[in-house]
Every structure is written in C-alpha cells, then in structure tokens.
C-alpha cells in the first residue's frame, strides 16, 4: 500500500530523480516540479502530504513558493539548500517551513527527516492515552495535533503545537530557550534560540487576549512560561 504523497521541487533534474528513487522505494507517491510556479500549481492539484522545496528556483524562488503555499495550506515543508548558501532559519520558520536539509544530503537522513516531520503532522489513529491539556477557552491535543481556541479549531504547524503543549503541560514553570530547543526540538536540531522566539511570537498571535486565566509570558533575560491565574 502506498504511503503519503510527496512533492519534490528542485531545478536539478538529477536530484529530483534521485529523491524520487529513494522515496518510491520506501512506498511514497512522488510528484516533481522544476520551477516555483509549477510547484505552486502542482501543490494544489497533487495535494501532497509533504513538500521538499529547493531554495533557489527559476520563476519563483523557494521563499516565494513557501509564501504562496502557506496562504491556503499547512502542508509540512522541508527546505533544501546547497552547502554554502545563506539559509535564514528564522525567515524560513516565519514563512512556515518545518525543517531544512543541506545538500549534498544522505539518503538515510532525508528519509529520517521526512518520517519525523510526517509523524509530527499526522494525527494519531491508534489507541492509548490521549495527550491533551485543557484550560479556559483552550484545548491542546497532541494526539490529533489539534489546537482549539475559544471553541474553534485553529490551524497550527506541528512544532508550534508541540511547544505550547510542552509549556501548558508544565504551568508556571520557567523554561530557558535552550531548554525548549532541547526538549521540544530535540538534540539534533541545528537552530538557535531565535527559533523559540519566532514560534512564541506566532503562538501569541493566536492566543493573545483569549482568556484572563492564563497567559504565554516572557520571563525577561530567561525564557518563557505558561502562567495560570486563580
């Protein structure tokens, strides 16, 4: 049985075919786009579960593709960048990229990153305990990767949801940025502390002023906490 559909976007046809070979061998269904404009239209028609997106593309670059896709779609995006290219991790996160891989890449690393991103973004269908925290006008469900704010489901990228779940599961505990990078992103994440700031900023846009019984607070010069009030 085929696994999820993946859209590979790169102007290097050799890289595209190499990735197609790797991915189809693992059971994924693959579509290819060699320029940014084709990538945007193919995303609409193909409805991929994940996009592997090169940064430097003809017609519309990777940043532009990311912006266009994010207007209507929360599909996970892994950015591809050549060694030596400047990759602004913060800009990538602000545009909604979920991860990035530097070329030349190792096939096992690519597959591991894809599986990790898909696992974070796919609701769990199995049994077991439901991972959920509830507060006034707020429900964070890590089993289904769902955020409800004031009774309404709010589309939230997986890593944002994992961050607010982690903080809200430990109310009033202060976390440094480095602790959050380690505990939410994992030891193998290559980013820096600004990554946390970007995610908190985006969460605040969704949560600001929703309730007077809790708040996502900055502890100046230290980090962040999910503060609850009686």
N, C-alpha and C positions, 0 to 999 in steps of 0.2 A: 504494500500500500504506500502511495506517495506521501511524503511529509509536506511541510509547508512550502509555499511558493516564494521564491527569492528573485528579486530584480537586481541584476548586476549592471552597473553603469560605469563605463570606462572607455576612453577613446583608443586604448591599446587593445586591438583585437586579440592579440596573443594572451594577454592577461584575462580577458573575458572568457576565452575558450578554456584556459587553464582552470579558472574558477568554475566554469560550467562542468568540466570533467570531475573535479573534486566533489562538487555539490550533488550532481546527478548520481555519482557513485554512492553517496550517502542517502539517496532516495528523494532529494529535493527536486521540485519542478523549477526550472530556471528560465528566465527571460533576459535578453540582452538589449542594452541601449548604448550607443556610442557617442551621443551628444546630449546636452542638457535638455533641450526642447523635447526630444524623443523620450527622454526619461520621464518627464512630467506627464506626457500623454500616455505612455505605457503604464505608468503607475495607476492612472485612472482606469484603464482597460483591463489590466492584468490582476489588479488588486493583490499585490504581494503581501506576505506576512512580514517581510524584512527587505530593506534596500541596502545594497553595498554600493556606496557612492564615491566616485573619484572626485578629488578637489578641483583639478584642472581639466576642464571640458570645453569643447567648442560650443558656440551658440549661447550657452548659458552655463556658468560655472557651478561647482558643487554647492557653494553658498546660495546661489540663486535657486537651484533645484530644491534645496532644503526649505527655503522660504516659501516657495510655491506649494510644495507638498504639505507643509505644516498649516497652510490656510484651511485645509479641509480634511487632513488625515493625520492620525497619530501613529502610523506605522513606524516601527523601530528603524533607525538609520545608523549604519556603521560607515563612517567616512574612511576613505582610502587616501593616503598621502605619500608621495615619494620621499625617500630619505633626503634630508637637506631642505625640503620645502618648509616654509613657515606655516605651522598649523596653530591657530589661535584656539586653544581648548575652550576658553571662556566664550568666545564668539560662537563656536560650534555648539556649546551647551545652550546658549541663549537662543539659537536657531532651532534647537530641538534634537541635535544629534545624540545618540545613545552611547557611542563608543567610537574609537578610531584605531586603525591599523596602519603601520608604516610599511611601505614597500621597499625592498623585496620582502615578502612575507613567507612564513612557513605554513604549509597546508594544515598541519595539526592545530596551529594557533588560530587560523581562520575558522576552522570548524568549531573549536572550543569557544571562541568569542561569539559565533553565531548561535550556538546552542545556549550559551549563558544569557544572551540578550533575549532570545525567544522564550526561554524559561521564565524570565522576569516579566515578560509582556503577555504571556498566555495564562488565562485563568486556570486554576487547578480544578480538574474534574474528579479527582479521586476522593476517597473518604478521609477520615482522620479529623483532627481538631481544626475548627475554623479559626484562622488568625484574624482577629478583629478587635478594635478598640472603639469605644463609644463615649462621646461627650455631648454636651448640649449643642444640638444642631450640627453635629459632626460624627460621621461614621467612616472609619478607615478599615477596609477589608483587604488583607494581604493574601487571602486565599484566592479571591476573584480579581485582585488588583483593581479595586473599585473605591473611589472616594465620593462620599455623599456630603454635600454642604447644604444645610437648611432644607433637607428633604430632596435635593436634586443631585443627580449624578453629574460629577464634573470630570471631564476628560483630563487625565493626569499621566504624564510619562512615568514609566516604571520606577526610575530612580528617585524621582520626587516623592512618589508614594512610599517607597521604602524608607526615605529619610523622615517623613512626617510620622510614619508608623513607629519607627525606632524612637523618636523623641516622645511621642504621645504614649508609648508603652512604658516610659520611664519619666512620669510627670515630675516637674520641678527639679530634675537632675540637670546640672550644667555639663555640657559636653564641649570640649575644645574642637576646633576644626580638624585637627589631626586625628582625634579620636573618632570623629564622624567619618572621615576618609577611610580609616582603618576598619571600622565596624560596619559601615554601610556599603562602601565601595569595594573594600577588600584590599589585602596587602599588595596585590599585583596591579593596582590602579596607578597610572603614570601621571596623574594630575597634581594640582597643588591646592592650597587652601581656598583660593578664589572659587574653585569648583563648588564648594559648600555654599559660599555667599550667593552665587548665581542661583542655585536651587532654592535657597531660603527666600530670595527676592521673588522668585516665581510662585512659590507657595503662598507668600504673603498677599500677592495679587488675588489669589483665590480665597484666602481665609480672612483677610483684614476686616474687622468690624462685624463679623458674623455673630459672635457671642461675647458677653461681658464676663463669662465664667472661665474662659481660658484664653491664652494668647501665645503666639510664637515669638519669643522675646530674644533680643540680643543682650548678651552679658558682655559689656564693653571690655575689650582687650583680652577676653577669654574665649567666648564662643556663643552657643545658643542653648535655650531650654524651652520646653513646652510647659508653660506656667498655668497652673489651675488655681482658681479662687473659690472660696466658700460661697 
